[in-house]
């Protein structure tokens, strides 16, 4: 893997993920899993909270000056370096015993995502990327395969991964989304982080969601972009800050943004 000034941060992300993977896998399909509903009506488990607390404890020791932003416990500290944590992305899958869930660890420096790692231990998969370090997948940092997005340039030959259609309706873009879907060669709802990792791998050409939080996206951006893709909001704002996501192999990006635009 090429050297990068964020190499130490990438190594730390792997250490964090190793610890979290052990914890989350020990709670996956556990008979005594505690599940509750948050005010936004999404589910949260004891594993979500314990995983984030574990990451925060390790970061407090190894990156004590950095800010930490997590899904379950909000923001602590103030720094131009911000670790953004989603302890379990795909909690609904985790609760139901579906293996498509993962821990997302991102690092933003001076407003730019520079490190991202996604670990999906129930799939036995991990993906990571860092600024000027490329994007990779493998079992560990010194045994990895470089990621590269696809070269598909026509929607008629392209594959789309998406998530719930309800959210598109809530955003007033359901008609645009359904029309767009009909133009693709193939559509599948892989959902959550996995859609974006498939874009980075070149297995899928486009992934999009109309409503996401920073913790859902921060870790994904360096992986997709270092693999040669583009990651913006529906309005074309680069990165994870626009409240929505469009990730592509770059070639199809402008066409997707135009197709999903809200009509004036």
N, C-alpha and C positions, 0 to 999 in steps of 0.2 A: 504494500500500500504506500503511495507517495507520502513523503513527509509534509506536514502542515503545521502551522503555528497552533492549531487546535488539536494536535495529536494527543496531548495529555488529557484534554477534555474528552476526546473520543474514548480513550482507554478508561477514564473514570466512568463514562456512560455504560461501558460494558461491565465494569465491576458492579455498578448499581443494578443493572439488569440481571446479572447473575444472582444477586441476593434476592431481588424481587421475584424472579422466576421460581425459586425454591418455595417462597412463601405462597405465591398465587397457585402454583400447582398443588400444594398441600391442601388448599381450600377448594379447588375445582372438584365439583361433584361431591363435596362433603355433605354428609347428612345433617350436620348442625349449622350449615351456612345461614347466617343472619342476613335477611333481606328487608330493606325498608324503602319507603318512597320519599324522595326529596320534594321540596316545595314546587319544583318545576315538573313534578310527576314522573321523573325518571327514577330508575331503581339505583340503589347503592347497597353494597354488601360490607360485611366486616372486613373482607379481603381488600376492597378498594381503600378503605381507611388505613388499614394496617400497612398496605404496600406504600401508600404515600408517606406515612409516618416514617417508615424505614428509609425511604429515599431522603427525606428531609433530615433525618438524624445523621446520615452519612455525609450529606452536603454540608451540614453545620460543622463537621469536623474537617472536611477536605477543601471546602470552598466557602469559608465562613463569611467572607466579604460579599459574596454574590447574593442577589435577590432570588427567591424561590416563589414561583407561581404554580399552584396546584389546583386541580379540580375540586378536591374535597375540603381543603383548608385555606384557600385563598392565597393572598400574597404576604410574604414576610420579607423585611429588609428593603433596601433601596440601593440599586447599583445599575450601571450601564450593562452589566452582565446578568442576564436573567435565565435561570433554569426553569423550564416550563414542563410540568409533569401531568400526565394523565395516567393514573395508576393502573386502571383497567379500562381500555377503550373497547367497547362491545360488552358492557356489563349485562345486557339482556341475554346475549349469547352465553356468557359465563354462568348466569343463573339457570338457564335451561339445559346446560350441558353441551352446547354447541362449541366446538374447539376454536372458532374464529374470534379470538379476543387477544389483546396484547397490551403491553406497557409501552407508553410513548414518553421518551425523554428528549427534550430539545434544549438548545442553548441559543439565546439571542444576545448579540453583542452590539451595542449602539444602534438598536432598532433593526438589526438584520439577523435572520436565522443563520447560524454558522455551523451548528452541529445538530444532527438528529439521529436517533436510534429507535427502532421499533423491534420489540421482542415478543414473539408469539410462541410461548413454550409448548402449548398443547398441539401446535402444528409442527413443533421442532424447527422453527424458522426464526431468523433474525436478519434485519436489514439495518444499514447505517450509512451515513454520509457526512462529510465535513467540507467546509470551504477549501478549495484547492486540494482536496484529498480524494475526490471521486466518491462514488456510491457503490456499496458492496453488499453482498449477502453471503452468509456462511455460519458455521457453528462457533467460530471465534475470530478474533481480529487478525491473527496470522495465518488463517486458513479460509480464504474468502474468494469469491468470484465477483468480478466487476460488473456492475449493472449498466445497461444501455437501453434507452427507450427505442421503440420501433421506428421504422422509416415509412410507415403507411401514410399516404398523403391524400387518400380519398375516403370520404365517409362510407361509400358503398362497399369498401373493403375493410372498414374499421370496426373495432369492438369497443363497446361502451359498458362501463360498470357504474351502477348507481345505487341509491338507497331508497328509503321510503318515498312513495309518490305523494303521501299526505303533506309533507313539508313543501313540496312544489306548489300544491294547491293553496296552502297558507300564505305563500309568498306571491301569489297571483301569477305564477309562471307555469301552471300545469299544462295549459294548451301548448305553450312553446316547447316544453319538455317532451310531451307525447309526439308532437310533430317531428322533433329532432330524432327521437328514438326510431321512428319509422324510416329514417334515412340511413341508419347504420346497417352493416352486414349482420351484426350480432349484438344483442343486449343481454346482460346478466346482472342481477343484483348481488354482487359479492359483498358490498357494503363495508362501512367503517374503514379502518386503516388499510384493510387488505386491497381495496380497490386501487389505492394510490401506490401501494407496493407493486401491484401487477403492472401499473403504468411504468414504473421505474424499471421493471424487469423486461418490458417490451412485450408482455403477454396480453396486455390490454392497451388500447390507444388513448382512451379518454375516461376520466372519472370526474364526477361533479356532484356537489351537494349544495342546497340552497341556504342552509343555516347551520353554521358550526361556530364553536368557540375557539379562542386562541389555543387552549390546551389540546383541542382535537387536531390542530394543524401544525403547530410549531415544529414538531419533530419530523413531519412529513416533507416539509419544504426543501431542506438541504438534500434529502435523498432523491427526490424527484428532479430537482434542478441539476444536481451533480451527475445524474444519469443522462442529462441532455434534454430534460423536459422543461415545461413551463408550469408555474403554479401561481394562479391569481384568484381574486374574487370574481364574482359574476360581473362586476363592473370593470374588471381589468386591472384592479389594484394589485401589484405584485406582493407575494408573501401571504402570511396567515392573519392579517389584521383586518380584513374586510367583512368578516362575518359569514362568508360563504367560500366555496372552493370550486375551481375548475383546474384540473391537472391534465395535461396532454403531452404528447410526444413533440410538442412545439409546432409541428407542421399544420396541425388541425386547429390550433388555438383560436385564432381570430374568427374562423368560421363558427366555432362553438359559441363564442361570446356573442356574435351577431345573432345567432339562432335563438339564444336564450334571453335576449334583451327584452325589457318591458316596453311595450309599445306606448308612445306618448299620446 
